[in-house]
Amino acid sequence: MLQHKNPEDFVIGTGVQHSVQEFVDEAFLAAGLDPKEFLQIDEKFMRPSEVDTLTGDYSKAKKLIGWEPKIDFKMLVKKMVDHDIELAKREKAFLET
């Protein structure tokens, strides 16, 4: 994107839609935890979806700069969780010194 000759806005996404529930499930799985042991859903905070779909369309990035996603949803969530766990370990080690 930074090498593109003209400044442009690009959507970076997978083109595949996932729910918040799917993200939570994958994140807890990656952490080796059961979400039922840590989360409660309060129905009073639930709201209907304001839009039918939210999916990142990366076709412009593919056409103009040849960009395509290299990892899927599950791998992205795992990378995010692994990074946060590593960061928490470093912070804990720092606080214990």
C-alpha positions as CSV (number, residue, x, y, z in Angstrom):
1,M,0.0,0.0,0.0
2,L,2.8,2.4,0.9
3,Q,4.5,1.7,-2.4
4,H,1.4,2.4,-4.5
5,K,1.9,5.4,-6.7
6,N,-1.3,7.3,-5.6
7,P,-2.6,7.5,-2.0
8,E,-5.8,5.4,-1.8
9,D,-8.0,3.8,0.8
10,F,-7.9,0.0,0.8
11,V,-10.0,-2.6,2.7
12,I,-7.9,-5.3,4.2
13,G,-9.9,-8.3,5.2
14,T,-10.6,-11.9,4.3
15,G,-13.9,-11.5,2.5
16,V,-15.4,-14.0,5.0
17,Q,-17.9,-13.0,7.6
18,H,-17.7,-14.2,11.3
19,S,-19.8,-13.5,14.3
20,V,-18.6,-12.1,17.6
21,Q,-19.5,-15.5,19.1
22,E,-17.2,-17.3,16.6
23,F,-14.4,-14.9,17.6
24,V,-14.9,-15.6,21.3
25,D,-15.0,-19.3,20.7
26,E,-11.8,-19.3,18.7
27,A,-10.0,-17.0,21.1
28,F,-10.9,-19.2,24.2
29,L,-9.9,-22.3,22.2
30,A,-6.6,-20.8,21.4
31,A,-6.0,-19.9,25.0
32,G,-7.1,-23.4,26.1
33,L,-10.0,-22.1,28.1
34,D,-13.7,-22.8,28.2
35,P,-15.7,-19.6,27.6
36,K,-18.6,-20.9,29.7
37,E,-16.4,-20.8,32.8
38,F,-15.6,-17.1,32.3
39,L,-18.4,-15.4,30.4
40,Q,-22.1,-14.6,31.0
41,I,-24.4,-13.1,28.4
42,D,-26.9,-10.6,29.7
43,E,-29.8,-10.5,27.2
44,K,-30.6,-6.9,28.2
45,F,-27.5,-5.8,26.4
46,M,-28.2,-7.6,23.2
47,R,-29.4,-5.6,20.3
48,P,-30.6,-6.4,16.8
49,S,-28.0,-6.1,14.1
50,E,-28.1,-2.6,12.5
51,V,-26.8,-3.9,9.2
52,D,-27.4,-7.1,7.3
53,T,-23.7,-7.9,6.7
54,L,-20.3,-6.6,7.5
55,T,-17.6,-8.3,5.3
56,G,-14.3,-6.9,4.3
57,D,-14.1,-6.7,0.5
58,Y,-10.4,-6.7,-0.5
59,S,-11.0,-6.8,-4.2
60,K,-9.7,-3.3,-4.8
61,A,-6.4,-4.1,-2.9
62,K,-6.1,-7.3,-5.0
63,K,-6.7,-5.5,-8.2
64,L,-4.4,-2.5,-7.6
65,I,-1.6,-3.9,-5.5
66,G,-2.0,-7.7,-5.7
67,W,-2.8,-8.1,-2.0
68,E,-4.7,-11.2,-0.8
69,P,-5.1,-12.6,2.7
70,K,-2.4,-15.1,3.6
71,I,-4.0,-16.4,6.9
72,D,-7.5,-17.4,7.7
73,F,-9.8,-16.4,10.5
74,K,-8.7,-19.1,13.0
75,M,-5.0,-18.4,12.4
76,L,-5.5,-14.7,12.9
77,V,-7.4,-15.2,16.2
78,K,-4.7,-17.6,17.4
79,K,-1.9,-15.2,16.5
80,M,-3.8,-12.4,18.4
81,V,-4.3,-14.6,21.5
82,D,-0.7,-16.0,21.4
83,H,0.6,-12.4,21.2
84,D,-1.5,-11.3,24.2
85,I,-0.4,-14.3,26.2
86,E,3.2,-13.6,25.5
87,L,2.8,-9.9,26.4
88,A,1.1,-10.9,29.7
89,K,4.0,-13.2,30.5
90,R,6.5,-10.5,29.9
91,E,4.5,-8.0,32.0
92,K,4.2,-10.5,34.8
93,A,7.9,-11.2,34.7
94,F,8.6,-7.5,34.8
95,L,6.4,-6.9,37.8
96,E,8.0,-9.8,39.7
97,T,11.5,-8.2,39.4
